[in-house]
Amino acid sequence: MKNPILITPVKDSLKTAREIIDSLRSESHDIPYFIFDDYSSRDTRRWLEGNSSKYGYKVIGLERHVRKSSPNYRTTLIMARKMALENNSHLAIVESDVYAKAETITALNQLAEELTDAGLVGAVTVDHAGEINFPYNYATAIDKPLIFASAKSVSFCCTILTNHLLQRFDFTELPEKMDWFDVYISKKSRQMGFS
């Protein structure tokens, strides 16, 4: 099983970005990791670039690729999809306000390999008290299986977009006048026959 490409889109929020990066990289640097910096402040950018070798990630400054002010999630997804396809791997996304560990990404990647009909594989997120939180409130009504198929959208909080989906859906088709794409891509994935 090949490691996924892991990305975190960042727009300032330096305190949480630092904590998330530390959480993801505290145990392992085996997963290729890219921070997509979306016009952050000078202080945030300085920290991201200054700590890239310590944490083993690469910073991609979106200002070099797009003139539109943030959010530039569409550009991020287009670039990340290309990277994952070139690496023949899945694409893992961890949002800049979600605490995840490398072991979670590894488990999601393994599940994406096992579930060959999956388009997106996401982790249900919880708060510090262990309670399921937004956007997965609907999961509290589910009979607590470890793995379940969802008829709802899969948030990009901590999610893998499978290589099967990436091969079939070109993200340049994503609407240009939209800022967030988890609902759109979830629906498109189901329309293409993925679970």
Secondary structure, DSSP 8 states (H G I E B T S, - for coil): ----EEEEEE-S-HHHHHHHHHHHHSS---S-EEEEE-S--HHHHHHHHHTHHHHTEEEEEGGGT--S-S--HHHHHHHHHHHHHHTTS-EEEE-TT----HHHHHHHHHHHHH-TT-SEEE---B-TTS-B-TT-GGGGGS---SS---SS---STEEEE-HHHHHH--GGGS-TT-S--HHHHHHHHHHTT--
